[in-house]
Structure formats: C-alpha cells, structure tokens
C-alpha cells in the first residue's frame, strides 16, 4: 500500500529529521496523530540516527504494550529500515543490537511493569503506543533517563482528553523540555488514494475523530450511532456464514441472562447475528438457566444450524461447569478482550457494511441502539447503570471476540 520510490521521506518526516540535524530535539519527543500517517516509520528512522550519535556503551530501552506488539510495530520495521547487518534482535532474550548499541526490550502491559525498569540508568528510550501505558510506568521511565543527553521518543494515537498523557504532559509541553509533532493521514503521500479513502470510511464517531483527524476527544453519546440511525440497512433475510458460535452472559439480580448466536465466515468478510435472547435473572436458578439455553440452541439449530461452540462469561465457573454437564455443545471461557477493542471492532464492521443481523435478533438490535459512553469516566467505557442492555452486548461480543484480529486485520 506504500510506494517510497519517488521520495524516501514525506514533507512532515523531513521536518522531523531537520530538527535532529539542527540539534533541536528535546528530552521528551512525542509523535502523535492519525493512523497510517507515517509517524512510526519516521520515529524509528530518527531513533536509529540518534543512536548513532550516542555512546556505544550506553543503555537503551524499547517498550511496547506487549513484546509481540513491539516486534510487529517496531522491531520488524527497524530490520526493514537498517538491514540485518546493522540490526539483530531476540524477543526471547528481550535484547537487540542496533548500530553496535545494545537495546533492551520490555512490555508495559500490567501493573507490575513499573518494577521491570526500577534501578536502570538509561541513555535513551523508545515507546510504542504510549497512551496504552500506565502513568506510573511512564513516570518511572522518565526518572531512569538520567544519563547525559538522555532522550525519550514515543508515538501515540490520540485518546480521551482526560488521559493522563494529555493532562499531565501534552497540555504542559511548554513548561517541559518536550517536542510534540502531529501527523495526519494526509501527511503520508506514500499511501494509495483509494486506500486512504477506504480507511476514512472504516472509522466512525470518536474513532474517526481520533484515528483520522488526530483529535483528543471524549467518547460521548451513542456508541453504535451508524447502526442506530439506520438499523434496517443491516437486516438480512439470507445470512451467509461458515460456522456458528454462541455467546452467553450471566446476569445478577439487577441484570439478565443473555444469549447471542453469531454466524462467522472463515475469511472474516462478514459477521451476522442470527438469534438473541434476554431473560431477567431474578428468580432463575441454574437448572432453569440450562433449560433456557438448551431451548435457545434447539431454536438456533432449527432456524440456522447447529452451534459449533459456546463462549460463556469466564467469571462464572460454577455455571460454566454446569453447562458442560448438561449441554451437548462444547463450552469454553470467554476471551474477554478489552471492551474498547470489542467496540472498535464492531463499529468498524458496521461502518464497512460487514455486520448484519436477522429478524430473530431484536434484543441485540435494541441493545446496539441503546448503548452509550459513560461521559463521567476518564477512560472510554460503556455506561452500565441499568439504563442500557450491557448483558446482551457482552454476550454478542463473546461470540466472536476470539477473532478480533481476523476481523480488523490486526
């Protein structure tokens, strides 16, 4: 999708590299903005050039949300940029060598991440997808950059304006030794126009504002507004799918049991919700639950075919064990990917016209129309105060979340 034959760098990337040549980089250097805007490629090229100017015996750290994400987003790109002669690495050893400088790799994926870097004295650090880190980890990382001339380089997409990075650092950039450069998708001339046009269509709402326009905006209002504004456009009378998976969410006294069956395709081209049911949890004992679910599976089989597998809320192991003893369909624990990742995937499928539902999914259609963001929370979060049907949304997502990467191409 990219063609760099005409020119190695975009004007925005040249502007960044000019700052390096003019010795105008800061202690903290953050590239923020849209997806596919060229910021990661530029930051990694800059990282390599800057390392060449630093001592060979220094300590240098590269951090990603996970080591696999760091490999995919950064290390493989460095290998492409500088070649095997100049760069070699081992994820297993969490180490690499770039231009004779030793690199250490770490992940920042949990509350224990901060402890991984305590006691280090660093000459430089590179952070991939910085908004996914905790503030404690970032603060500790800055304190470790104590060697003469030490610098931090980071990339990030925008998030909520209440995010710690925005409030405590970006909004105070003029009081700190900090360079912030914004990259937008239209700053990248190496992308094919057709791809850019399609990408702009694939994001809606808050994700369009952040990932296309590069804005730090609050996730507010309806989540699935594209679906809610024209739900009839997604109704299908002849669903196409290769296999069926069922999601089950268990309700408490103030919620409901929810079942949602989805038809998936092997190539992840479409996702179709086939049948959904919602049963108030008050007064329902385990035996009644199993009877309701068994009836749901028989109804599904009669209308669309046999379910291949059930993914149930992993928080309720006792009920799951009971299901395994009573039902013929295999039952597994739900994956429980982060809710915002599930939302991002679903809204993308809706925007791309790859999501459908049948007339037997009215509870799900109503749940999608009624879902809103919790505007009182710092992080993106669905409002869960009983005014919307979170149970059905969870069951819906459990049915397909195992294949998020397949559906998003990630």
C-alpha positions as CSV (number, residue, x, y, z in Angstrom):
1,X,0.0,0.0,0.0
2,X,3.0,2.3,0.2
3,X,5.4,3.3,-2.6
4,X,8.6,5.1,-1.5
5,X,10.3,5.1,-4.8
6,X,9.6,8.8,-5.6
7,X,11.0,10.1,-2.4
8,X,12.2,8.5,0.8
9,X,10.6,10.9,3.2
10,X,7.3,12.9,3.3
11,X,7.5,16.6,4.0
12,X,6.4,16.0,7.6
13,X,9.1,13.4,8.1
14,X,11.7,15.7,6.6
15,X,10.6,18.4,9.1
16,X,11.2,16.0,11.9
17,X,14.6,14.9,10.7
18,X,15.6,18.5,10.1
19,X,15.1,19.1,13.8
20,X,17.6,16.3,14.5
21,X,20.1,17.8,12.2
22,X,19.7,21.2,13.8
23,X,20.1,19.7,17.3
24,X,16.6,20.8,18.3
25,X,15.3,17.6,19.7
26,X,14.1,17.7,23.3
27,X,14.4,15.4,26.3
28,X,10.9,14.1,25.6
29,X,9.9,13.8,21.9
30,X,6.3,12.6,21.1
31,X,4.8,12.0,17.7
32,X,1.0,11.9,17.9
33,X,-1.8,11.7,15.4
34,X,-3.7,9.6,12.9
35,X,-3.2,6.0,12.0
36,X,-1.1,5.3,8.9
37,X,0.3,8.9,9.0
38,X,4.0,7.9,8.8
39,X,4.8,8.7,12.4
40,X,6.0,5.3,13.5
41,X,8.3,4.9,10.4
42,X,9.7,8.4,10.9
43,X,10.2,7.9,14.7
44,X,12.1,4.6,14.2
45,X,14.3,6.1,11.5
46,X,15.0,9.0,13.9
47,X,15.7,6.6,16.7
48,X,18.3,4.8,14.6
49,X,20.0,8.1,13.6
50,X,20.0,9.4,17.1
51,X,21.5,6.1,18.5
52,X,24.4,6.6,16.1
53,X,25.2,9.8,17.9
54,X,25.1,8.2,21.3
55,X,27.8,6.2,23.2
56,X,28.1,2.5,22.3
57,X,28.3,1.5,25.9
58,X,25.0,3.3,26.9
59,X,21.8,1.6,27.9
60,X,18.8,1.9,25.6
61,X,15.3,0.6,26.1
62,X,12.4,0.0,23.7
63,X,8.9,-0.6,25.2
64,X,5.6,-1.7,23.8
65,X,2.3,-2.6,25.3
66,X,3.3,-6.2,24.7
67,X,6.5,-7.7,23.3
68,X,4.6,-9.1,20.4
69,X,3.2,-5.6,19.6
70,X,6.7,-4.2,19.9
71,X,8.0,-6.8,17.5
72,X,5.2,-6.2,15.0
73,X,5.1,-2.4,15.1
74,X,8.8,-1.6,15.6
75,X,11.4,-4.3,15.6
76,X,10.4,-5.7,12.2
77,X,10.3,-2.2,10.8
78,X,13.8,-1.4,12.2
79,X,15.0,-4.6,10.4
80,X,13.5,-3.4,7.2
81,X,14.9,0.1,7.6
82,X,18.5,-0.7,8.6
83,X,19.0,-4.3,7.5
84,X,20.4,-7.4,9.2
85,X,24.0,-6.0,9.0
86,X,23.1,-3.2,11.4
87,X,20.2,-4.7,13.4
88,X,19.7,-8.0,15.1
89,X,17.3,-8.9,17.9
90,X,15.8,-11.7,20.0
91,X,12.4,-11.3,21.5
92,X,13.0,-14.4,23.8
93,X,16.1,-12.7,25.2
94,X,14.5,-9.3,25.2
95,X,17.6,-7.8,23.7
96,X,18.9,-6.5,20.4
97,X,21.8,-4.6,18.8
98,X,21.4,-1.6,16.5
99,X,24.5,0.1,15.1
100,X,26.5,-1.5,17.9
101,X,24.3,-0.1,20.6
102,X,22.7,-2.7,22.9
103,X,18.9,-2.4,23.2
104,X,16.7,-3.9,25.9
105,X,13.0,-4.7,25.3
106,X,10.2,-4.5,27.8
107,X,6.4,-4.6,27.9
108,X,4.1,-2.3,29.8
109,X,1.0,-4.4,29.9
110,X,0.2,-4.6,33.6
111,X,0.6,-3.0,37.0
112,X,3.9,-4.9,37.5
113,X,5.5,-3.2,34.5
114,X,6.9,-0.3,36.6
115,X,9.0,-2.7,38.6
116,X,10.7,-4.0,35.4
117,X,12.7,-0.8,35.0
118,X,13.5,0.2,38.6
119,X,17.2,0.8,39.1
120,X,18.1,1.3,35.5
121,X,20.2,4.2,34.3
122,X,19.2,4.9,30.7
123,X,20.7,6.9,27.9
124,X,17.5,6.6,25.7
125,X,14.1,5.1,25.5
126,X,11.5,4.4,22.7
127,X,7.8,3.9,23.5
128,X,5.3,2.5,21.1
129,X,1.6,3.4,21.5
130,X,2.3,5.4,24.7
131,X,-1.4,6.0,25.6
132,X,-1.6,2.3,26.4
133,X,1.0,2.6,29.2
134,X,0.2,3.5,32.8
135,X,1.2,6.9,34.1
136,X,3.3,5.2,36.9
137,X,5.3,3.3,34.3
138,X,5.9,6.5,32.2
139,X,6.9,8.5,35.3
140,X,9.4,5.8,36.4
141,X,10.8,5.6,32.8
142,X,11.4,9.4,32.8
143,X,13.3,9.1,36.1
144,X,15.5,6.4,34.6
145,X,16.6,8.7,31.8
146,X,19.4,10.2,33.9
147,X,22.5,9.7,31.7
148,X,23.9,12.9,30.0
149,X,21.9,13.8,26.9
150,X,19.3,11.1,27.5
151,X,16.1,11.4,25.4
152,X,12.7,9.7,25.1
153,X,11.0,9.1,21.8
154,X,7.3,8.0,21.7
155,X,4.4,7.5,19.3
156,X,0.7,7.6,20.1
157,X,-2.7,7.9,18.7
158,X,-5.0,10.4,20.5
159,X,-7.2,9.2,23.3
160,X,-9.7,10.9,25.6
161,X,-8.7,14.4,26.6
162,X,-8.9,13.2,30.2
163,X,-6.0,10.8,29.6
164,X,-3.0,11.3,31.9
165,X,-0.7,11.8,29.0
166,X,-2.8,14.7,27.7
167,X,-3.5,16.4,31.0
168,X,-0.1,15.9,32.8
169,X,2.3,16.2,29.8
170,X,1.0,17.4,26.5
171,X,-1.1,20.2,28.0
172,X,2.1,21.3,29.9
173,X,4.5,20.9,27.0
174,X,5.6,24.5,27.1
175,X,6.7,24.0,30.7
176,X,8.6,20.9,29.9
177,X,11.6,20.1,27.7
178,X,9.2,18.5,25.2
179,X,8.7,18.3,21.5
180,X,5.3,17.3,20.2
181,X,4.7,16.8,16.5
182,X,1.3,16.0,14.9
183,X,1.0,13.6,12.0
184,X,-2.2,13.2,10.0
185,X,-3.1,10.6,7.4
186,X,-2.9,13.2,4.6
187,X,0.7,13.9,5.6
188,X,1.6,10.5,4.2
189,X,1.9,10.7,0.4
190,X,3.1,7.1,0.1
191,X,-0.4,5.7,0.6
192,X,-2.6,4.9,-2.3
193,X,-5.6,7.4,-2.5
194,X,-8.1,4.5,-2.8
195,X,-6.7,3.0,0.4
196,X,-6.9,6.4,2.3
197,X,-10.5,6.9,1.1
198,X,-11.5,3.5,2.2
199,X,-9.7,3.9,5.6
200,X,-11.6,7.1,6.2
201,X,-14.9,5.2,5.7
202,X,-14.0,2.5,8.1
203,X,-13.9,4.7,11.2
204,X,-16.9,6.4,12.6
205,X,-17.7,8.6,15.6
206,X,-15.0,9.0,18.2
207,X,-12.6,6.7,16.4
208,X,-12.8,8.8,13.2
209,X,-12.1,11.9,15.3
210,X,-9.1,10.3,16.9
211,X,-7.6,8.0,14.3
212,X,-8.3,10.0,11.2
213,X,-8.5,13.7,12.4
214,X,-6.0,13.2,15.2
215,X,-8.1,14.8,17.8
216,X,-8.2,14.2,21.6
217,X,-11.9,13.9,22.0
218,X,-14.3,12.5,24.7
219,X,-16.1,9.3,23.8
220,X,-19.6,10.6,24.4
221,X,-23.1,9.8,23.3
222,X,-24.3,6.8,21.2
223,X,-21.7,4.2,20.6
224,X,-23.2,2.5,17.6
225,X,-24.8,5.6,16.1
226,X,-24.3,4.5,12.5
227,X,-26.3,1.3,13.2
228,X,-28.9,3.1,15.3
229,X,-29.6,5.8,12.6
230,X,-30.4,3.1,10.0
231,X,-30.8,-0.3,11.6
232,X,-32.9,-1.5,8.6
233,X,-29.8,-1.3,6.4
234,X,-28.2,-4.1,8.3
235,X,-31.1,-6.5,8.4
236,X,-30.6,-9.7,6.3
237,X,-33.1,-12.4,5.3
238,X,-30.5,-14.7,3.9
239,X,-27.4,-14.7,6.2
240,X,-24.2,-16.1,4.8
241,X,-21.8,-17.8,7.2
242,X,-19.5,-20.8,7.6
243,X,-19.8,-21.6,11.3
244,X,-21.9,-20.6,14.4
245,X,-20.7,-19.5,17.8
246,X,-22.8,-18.6,20.8
247,X,-22.0,-16.0,23.5
248,X,-23.5,-16.3,26.9
249,X,-23.5,-13.6,29.6
250,X,-24.7,-14.4,33.1
251,X,-26.9,-11.9,34.9
252,X,-27.1,-11.0,38.6
253,X,-30.2,-9.9,40.5
254,X,-30.3,-6.5,38.7
255,X,-29.4,-7.7,35.2
256,X,-30.2,-10.5,32.8
257,X,-29.0,-13.7,31.2
258,X,-28.3,-13.1,27.6
259,X,-27.7,-15.5,24.7
260,X,-26.5,-14.4,21.2
261,X,-25.6,-16.7,18.3
262,X,-23.5,-15.3,15.5
263,X,-22.6,-16.7,12.1
264,X,-18.9,-16.1,11.2
265,X,-17.1,-16.6,7.9
266,X,-13.7,-18.3,7.6
267,X,-12.2,-15.3,5.8
268,X,-13.8,-12.8,8.3
269,X,-15.5,-11.0,5.5
270,X,-18.8,-10.7,7.4
271,X,-20.3,-11.2,10.9
272,X,-24.0,-11.9,11.2
273,X,-26.0,-12.0,14.4
274,X,-28.5,-14.9,14.0
275,X,-30.6,-15.1,17.2
276,X,-30.5,-13.2,20.5
277,X,-32.5,-13.7,23.7
278,X,-32.5,-11.9,27.0
279,X,-34.0,-13.3,30.3
280,X,-34.2,-11.3,33.6
281,X,-32.0,-13.0,36.1
282,X,-34.2,-12.5,39.2
283,X,-35.6,-15.9,40.3
284,X,-33.8,-18.0,37.7
285,X,-31.8,-20.9,39.2
286,X,-29.1,-22.8,37.4
287,X,-31.4,-25.6,36.3
288,X,-33.8,-23.1,34.7
289,X,-30.8,-21.3,33.1
290,X,-29.6,-24.6,31.5
291,X,-33.2,-25.3,30.2
292,X,-33.5,-21.9,28.7
293,X,-30.1,-22.2,27.0
294,X,-30.9,-25.7,25.7
295,X,-34.1,-24.4,24.2
296,X,-32.2,-21.5,22.6
297,X,-29.8,-23.9,21.0
298,X,-32.6,-26.1,19.6
299,X,-34.3,-23.0,18.2
300,X,-31.0,-21.9,16.6
301,X,-30.5,-25.4,15.1
302,X,-34.0,-25.4,13.6
303,X,-33.6,-21.9,12.0
304,X,-29.9,-21.7,11.0
305,X,-28.0,-24.8,12.1
306,X,-26.1,-26.3,15.0
307,X,-23.9,-24.2,17.1
308,X,-20.2,-25.2,16.9
309,X,-19.2,-23.8,20.3
310,X,-20.4,-21.6,23.2
311,X,-18.2,-18.9,24.8
312,X,-19.6,-18.0,28.3
313,X,-18.6,-15.3,30.8
314,X,-15.5,-16.7,32.3
315,X,-16.3,-15.0,35.7
316,X,-18.9,-17.7,36.5
317,X,-17.0,-21.0,36.5
318,X,-19.7,-22.9,38.5
319,X,-22.4,-22.1,35.9
320,X,-20.0,-23.0,33.1
321,X,-19.2,-26.4,34.7
322,X,-23.0,-27.0,34.9
323,X,-23.4,-26.1,31.2
324,X,-20.7,-28.6,30.3
325,X,-22.6,-31.3,32.2
326,X,-25.9,-30.5,30.6
327,X,-25.3,-29.4,27.1
328,X,-24.0,-31.3,24.0
329,X,-22.4,-28.2,22.6
330,X,-18.8,-27.6,23.7
331,X,-18.5,-24.7,26.2
332,X,-15.3,-22.6,26.6
333,X,-14.5,-19.5,28.7
334,X,-14.9,-16.1,27.0
335,X,-11.7,-14.4,26.0
336,X,-12.7,-11.1,27.5
337,X,-10.7,-8.8,25.3
338,X,-10.8,-5.1,26.5
339,X,-14.2,-3.7,25.9
340,X,-12.9,-0.8,23.9
341,X,-11.2,-3.2,21.5
342,X,-14.5,-5.0,21.0
343,X,-16.3,-1.7,20.5
344,X,-13.7,-0.6,17.9
345,X,-14.1,-3.9,16.0
346,X,-17.9,-3.8,16.0
347,X,-18.2,-0.2,14.9
348,X,-15.6,-0.8,12.2
349,X,-17.6,-3.8,10.8
350,X,-20.8,-1.7,10.9
351,X,-19.1,1.2,9.1
352,X,-17.8,-1.1,6.4
353,X,-21.1,-2.8,5.8
354,X,-19.7,-6.1,7.1
355,X,-22.1,-6.6,10.0
356,X,-25.7,-8.0,9.6
357,X,-28.5,-9.2,11.8
358,X,-31.7,-11.2,11.3
359,X,-35.2,-10.6,12.5
360,X,-34.6,-13.0,15.3
361,X,-32.1,-10.6,16.9
362,X,-34.4,-7.8,18.2
363,X,-32.9,-7.8,21.7
364,X,-29.4,-7.3,20.2
365,X,-30.6,-4.6,17.8
366,X,-32.2,-2.7,20.7
367,X,-29.0,-3.1,22.8
368,X,-26.9,-1.7,20.0
369,X,-29.2,1.3,19.6
370,X,-29.3,2.0,23.3
371,X,-25.5,1.7,24.1
372,X,-23.9,5.0,25.1
373,X,-20.5,6.0,26.5
374,X,-20.1,6.9,30.2
375,X,-19.1,10.6,29.9
376,X,-18.1,10.7,33.6
377,X,-15.3,8.2,33.3
378,X,-11.7,9.1,32.4
379,X,-11.2,6.1,30.1
380,X,-13.6,5.0,27.3
381,X,-16.3,3.0,28.9
382,X,-19.8,1.9,28.2
383,X,-22.4,3.3,30.5
384,X,-23.5,0.4,32.8
385,X,-26.1,1.8,35.2
386,X,-29.1,-0.4,34.2
387,X,-30.4,2.0,31.6
388,X,-28.9,0.0,28.7
389,X,-28.6,-3.7,27.9
390,X,-25.0,-4.4,28.6
391,X,-25.7,-8.1,29.1
392,X,-26.7,-8.7,25.5
393,X,-23.8,-6.6,24.2
394,X,-21.3,-8.7,26.3
395,X,-22.9,-12.0,25.0
396,X,-22.7,-10.7,21.4
397,X,-19.1,-9.9,21.8
398,X,-18.2,-13.2,23.5
399,X,-19.5,-15.0,20.4
400,X,-16.8,-13.5,18.1
401,X,-14.1,-11.7,20.1
402,X,-11.7,-14.5,19.7
403,X,-11.3,-13.4,16.1
404,X,-10.9,-9.7,16.6
405,X,-7.5,-9.7,14.8
406,X,-9.0,-11.5,11.9
407,X,-11.9,-9.1,11.5
408,X,-9.7,-6.0,12.0
409,X,-6.7,-7.2,10.0
410,X,-4.6,-6.6,13.1
